[in-house]
């Protein structure tokens, strides 16, 4: 009897249901695909690559243009002494003056004052008359001792008659000539004729070292032009720096 009871008990235990495997999980839903976002990401990547390529190409498309290194006054020209070349990105919307056009640019005059560091464009120059109303240009030839050695275009100078005769202006009123106390310019020897702005300066290169001669274009009031021209023709003119000079 005992043997049979044990056997029955063992059979009862073997009939118990087996436990489920520990590693089993619930099934997950399929991942939702978004083709529009993927296409947008690809488009952004392509646009970025295209922009970078354009910048590289434009940076490589550079031209040599003219940049001013010294002040250029109204009526003056650009030359190799007052300019240099720089590289800039080419832009069809800007009328740059290319460095290889510098020779042709010498025949043009500045419309307004051009300051150092300016990259010049064609609209800054003209072949026409650029003198302000009421002004005249007088050419003078000076010898050593009749002008400051550091004189430059754009300087403001006082023009004196240093000869023995009278070459002054007959202008009356409050002009720029030296006053004799009655409001008129006497223009006798040693008197101030007028003040002027220095235009072009031509020193003849190496010839100046031996001769000391200097040619200047002086911008003066029209009423003073005759007196300055007479003093210049008599070689009795001298100029000195005054307040307002560029130096």
Buried (B, 14 or more C-beta within 10 A) or exposed (E): EEEEEEEEEEEEEEEEEEEEEEEEEEEEEEEEEEEEEEEEEEEEEEEEEEEEEEEEEEEEEEBEBBBBBBBBBBBBBBBEEBBEBBEEEBEEEEEBBBBEEBEEBEEBBBBEEBEEEBEBEEEBBEEEEBBEEEBBBBBBBBEEEBBBEEBBBBBBBBBBBBBEEBBBBEBEEEBBBBBEEEEBBBBBBEBBBBBBBBBBBEBEEEEBEEEBBBBBBBBBBEBBBBBBBBBBEBEBBBBBBBEEBBE
